[in-house]
Amino acid sequence: MSELREIQVLERLAEVLDTLGIPYAIGGSIASSVYGTVRFTRDADIAMLPFPSAADRFYAMLKNEFYVNEEAMQQALGCCGTFNIIHFETAFKIDIFLLGPSEFEQQLLVRSKMVRLGETAESELCFVSPEDVILLKLRRLGESDGFEEDQWEDILGVLAIQGRALDLQRLTDYAKTLGVEDLLERAIAEAETYV
């Protein structure tokens, strides 16, 4: 699938979310590619506030274009979990992460940024901030049993490209909260010689 087609799929989902009033922000490797170095990915990660009152309408608006397991969605809504949807035409998968009650997760959407990916205003999508891309990937590495090289490369790419534009104080404060300050220090040191 082409990058343009992926953007169109994300724009379609964003249109549904905006219609339903569900706040969202795109994260994962797509976000790290926007802020750092480009990496090919076959899926997208989107953070959202839980939306139990709009769940039926969400399902109804997407079911003709996306595979949506309604039971998995309802389970995720009940515990701030994760579920995915798959675009029928392109097989592009979108993992949906419902935000939990922690201050870090609740602030993700507040700190998000609108980014234009195409040439029109309609192609403006909401992304997690570059700092939060780094923190989310560091948290994933901290929770992982094995080291994920792709995630580490994404982190280094964002640190190297964004450089002084990053809010290092916020990065450091939240890294301590998430228990990943050692990983952040290592990443900052490696990013100085990256790219």
Secondary structure, DSSP 4 states (H G I P E B T S, - for coil): --HHHHHHHHHHHHHHHHHHT--EEEEHHHHHHHHS-----SEEEEEE---GGGHHHHHHHHTTTEEE-HHHHHHHHHHT-EEEEEETTT--EEEEEE--SSHHHHHHTTT-EEEE-SSSGGGEEEE--HHHHHHHHHHHHHH-SS--HHHHHHHHHHHHHHGGGS-HHHHHHHHHHHT-HHHHHHHHHHHTT--
